[in-house]
Amino acid sequence: MGTRKELLEFHGTNLASFQANKFKSIFEEIYFSSKEVFENSLNISSILDTTKDIFAPIFGLKTILEVLQKDVFVLSVDTPFLTQESVKNLLFSYEKRKVPTFFKNDKIHPLIGVYTYKSLQIIEEQIKKQDYKLLKLLDLIKANFVEIPIQQTRNLNTPQDYKEALNG
């Protein structure tokens, strides 16, 4: 995108605040994971990924699990079409088995789902091997999957995606 996605203006606020506001009625606690603290309209705290030279989500996941020491729901900031109903369905599935649970449709979405605290050990092992692939991680932690419509997992990866999201 050429800019920090979490700070993109989206429906009167930034994208991070938009996402947090949408899901604050579902979660008791919300944190942002990022490499830098940023302002947000809800004064939500950040959990900082201090890995400087490598930009891979697995490092943020490691830090989140180390800091919170509990199972966590993770949502990438650039998926603004996800609905509360779908998140509730995923959480219901997770609660039944207490295993890592993620969305899938035509592809698997490793940044929309629940990572268990037990996943931390496997994440650390993957990092030691310099294997930062989240799909491999989901296989190793024996993730469960919940179907979701493709539209809800659409990402804002390009300026065109962003423009379409603002207009639609």
Contacts in CASP RR format, 6 or more apart in sequence:
PFRMAT RR
TARGET T0000
AUTHOR 0000-0000-0000
METHOD contacts of the structure
MODEL  1
MGTRKELLEFHGTNLASFQANKFKSIFEEIYFSSKEVFENSLNISSILDT
TKDIFAPIFGLKTILEVLQKDVFVLSVDTPFLTQESVKNLLFSYEKRKVP
TFFKNDKIHPLIGVYTYKSLQIIEEQIKKQDYKLLKLLDLIKANFVEIPI
QQTRNLNTPQDYKEALNG
1 8 0 8 1.000
1 156 0 8 1.000
1 157 0 8 1.000
1 158 0 8 1.000
1 159 0 8 1.000
1 162 0 8 1.000
4 38 0 8 1.000
5 15 0 8 1.000
5 77 0 8 1.000
5 78 0 8 1.000
5 156 0 8 1.000
6 14 0 8 1.000
6 15 0 8 1.000
6 16 0 8 1.000
6 32 0 8 1.000
6 34 0 8 1.000
6 38 0 8 1.000
6 77 0 8 1.000
7 14 0 8 1.000
7 15 0 8 1.000
7 16 0 8 1.000
7 38 0 8 1.000
8 14 0 8 1.000
8 15 0 8 1.000
8 156 0 8 1.000
8 162 0 8 1.000
9 15 0 8 1.000
10 18 0 8 1.000
10 80 0 8 1.000
10 165 0 8 1.000
10 166 0 8 1.000
11 18 0 8 1.000
12 18 0 8 1.000
13 21 0 8 1.000
13 41 0 8 1.000
14 38 0 8 1.000
14 40 0 8 1.000
14 41 0 8 1.000
15 77 0 8 1.000
15 78 0 8 1.000
15 80 0 8 1.000
15 156 0 8 1.000
16 32 0 8 1.000
16 38 0 8 1.000
16 40 0 8 1.000
16 44 0 8 1.000
16 77 0 8 1.000
17 40 0 8 1.000
17 41 0 8 1.000
17 42 0 8 1.000
17 44 0 8 1.000
18 80 0 8 1.000
19 75 0 8 1.000
19 77 0 8 1.000
19 79 0 8 1.000
19 80 0 8 1.000
20 30 0 8 1.000
20 32 0 8 1.000
20 40 0 8 1.000
20 42 0 8 1.000
20 44 0 8 1.000
21 41 0 8 1.000
21 42 0 8 1.000
22 80 0 8 1.000
22 84 0 8 1.000
23 30 0 8 1.000
23 75 0 8 1.000
23 84 0 8 1.000
23 87 0 8 1.000
24 30 0 8 1.000
24 42 0 8 1.000
25 84 0 8 1.000
26 84 0 8 1.000
26 87 0 8 1.000
26 88 0 8 1.000
26 91 0 8 1.000
27 73 0 8 1.000
30 42 0 8 1.000
30 44 0 8 1.000
31 44 0 8 1.000
31 45 0 8 1.000
31 46 0 8 1.000
31 47 0 8 1.000
31 64 0 8 1.000
31 68 0 8 1.000
32 38 0 8 1.000
32 40 0 8 1.000
32 44 0 8 1.000
32 45 0 8 1.000
32 46 0 8 1.000
32 47 0 8 1.000
32 77 0 8 1.000
33 46 0 8 1.000
33 47 0 8 1.000
33 48 0 8 1.000
33 49 0 8 1.000
33 60 0 8 1.000
33 61 0 8 1.000
33 63 0 8 1.000
33 64 0 8 1.000
33 74 0 8 1.000
34 46 0 8 1.000
34 48 0 8 1.000
34 49 0 8 1.000
35 48 0 8 1.000
35 49 0 8 1.000
35 50 0 8 1.000
35 51 0 8 1.000
35 55 0 8 1.000
36 46 0 8 1.000
36 48 0 8 1.000
37 46 0 8 1.000
37 48 0 8 1.000
38 46 0 8 1.000
47 60 0 8 1.000
47 63 0 8 1.000
47 64 0 8 1.000
47 67 0 8 1.000
47 68 0 8 1.000
48 63 0 8 1.000
49 59 0 8 1.000
49 60 0 8 1.000
49 63 0 8 1.000
50 63 0 8 1.000
51 59 0 8 1.000
51 60 0 8 1.000
54 132 0 8 1.000
56 132 0 8 1.000
57 76 0 8 1.000
57 110 0 8 1.000
57 111 0 8 1.000
57 132 0 8 1.000
57 134 0 8 1.000
58 123 0 8 1.000
58 126 0 8 1.000
58 127 0 8 1.000
58 132 0 8 1.000
58 134 0 8 1.000
58 137 0 8 1.000
59 127 0 8 1.000
59 132 0 8 1.000
61 74 0 8 1.000
61 115 0 8 1.000
61 119 0 8 1.000
61 123 0 8 1.000
62 120 0 8 1.000
62 123 0 8 1.000
62 124 0 8 1.000
62 127 0 8 1.000
64 72 0 8 1.000
64 74 0 8 1.000
64 115 0 8 1.000
65 72 0 8 1.000
65 115 0 8 1.000
65 117 0 8 1.000
65 119 0 8 1.000
65 120 0 8 1.000
65 123 0 8 1.000
66 120 0 8 1.000
68 117 0 8 1.000
69 117 0 8 1.000
70 117 0 8 1.000
71 94 0 8 1.000
71 98 0 8 1.000
71 114 0 8 1.000
71 115 0 8 1.000
71 116 0 8 1.000
71 117 0 8 1.000
72 114 0 8 1.000
72 115 0 8 1.000
72 117 0 8 1.000
73 87 0 8 1.000
73 91 0 8 1.000
73 113 0 8 1.000
73 114 0 8 1.000
74 111 0 8 1.000
74 112 0 8 1.000
74 113 0 8 1.000
74 114 0 8 1.000
74 115 0 8 1.000
75 82 0 8 1.000
75 87 0 8 1.000
75 111 0 8 1.000
75 112 0 8 1.000
75 113 0 8 1.000
76 111 0 8 1.000
76 112 0 8 1.000
76 155 0 8 1.000
78 155 0 8 1.000
78 156 0 8 1.000
78 157 0 8 1.000
79 109 0 8 1.000
79 111 0 8 1.000
79 112 0 8 1.000
79 152 0 8 1.000
79 153 0 8 1.000
79 154 0 8 1.000
79 155 0 8 1.000
79 156 0 8 1.000
80 156 0 8 1.000
80 165 0 8 1.000
81 151 0 8 1.000
81 152 0 8 1.000
81 153 0 8 1.000
81 154 0 8 1.000
81 165 0 8 1.000
82 112 0 8 1.000
82 148 0 8 1.000
82 152 0 8 1.000
82 153 0 8 1.000
83 152 0 8 1.000
86 103 0 8 1.000
86 148 0 8 1.000
86 149 0 8 1.000
86 152 0 8 1.000
89 146 0 8 1.000
90 101 0 8 1.000
90 102 0 8 1.000
90 103 0 8 1.000
90 112 0 8 1.000
90 113 0 8 1.000
90 114 0 8 1.000
90 146 0 8 1.000
90 148 0 8 1.000
91 114 0 8 1.000
93 101 0 8 1.000
93 144 0 8 1.000
93 146 0 8 1.000
94 100 0 8 1.000
94 101 0 8 1.000
94 113 0 8 1.000
94 114 0 8 1.000
94 144 0 8 1.000
97 144 0 8 1.000
98 116 0 8 1.000
99 116 0 8 1.000
99 142 0 8 1.000
99 143 0 8 1.000
99 144 0 8 1.000
100 113 0 8 1.000
100 114 0 8 1.000
100 115 0 8 1.000
100 116 0 8 1.000
100 119 0 8 1.000
100 138 0 8 1.000
100 141 0 8 1.000
100 142 0 8 1.000
100 143 0 8 1.000
100 144 0 8 1.000
101 113 0 8 1.000
101 114 0 8 1.000
101 143 0 8 1.000
101 144 0 8 1.000
101 145 0 8 1.000
101 146 0 8 1.000
102 108 0 8 1.000
102 109 0 8 1.000
102 110 0 8 1.000
102 112 0 8 1.000
102 113 0 8 1.000
102 114 0 8 1.000
102 138 0 8 1.000
102 143 0 8 1.000
102 144 0 8 1.000
102 145 0 8 1.000
102 146 0 8 1.000
103 109 0 8 1.000
103 112 0 8 1.000
103 113 0 8 1.000
103 145 0 8 1.000
103 146 0 8 1.000
103 147 0 8 1.000
103 148 0 8 1.000
103 152 0 8 1.000
103 153 0 8 1.000
104 145 0 8 1.000
104 146 0 8 1.000
104 147 0 8 1.000
104 148 0 8 1.000
105 147 0 8 1.000
105 148 0 8 1.000
105 149 0 8 1.000
105 150 0 8 1.000
105 153 0 8 1.000
106 150 0 8 1.000
108 135 0 8 1.000
108 138 0 8 1.000
108 145 0 8 1.000
109 148 0 8 1.000
109 153 0 8 1.000
110 134 0 8 1.000
110 135 0 8 1.000
110 137 0 8 1.000
110 138 0 8 1.000
111 134 0 8 1.000
112 153 0 8 1.000
115 141 0 8 1.000
116 141 0 8 1.000
118 141 0 8 1.000
119 137 0 8 1.000
119 141 0 8 1.000
122 137 0 8 1.000
122 140 0 8 1.000
122 141 0 8 1.000
123 137 0 8 1.000
126 132 0 8 1.000
126 133 0 8 1.000
126 136 0 8 1.000
126 137 0 8 1.000
126 140 0 8 1.000
154 161 0 8 1.000
154 165 0 8 1.000
155 161 0 8 1.000
156 162 0 8 1.000
156 165 0 8 1.000
END
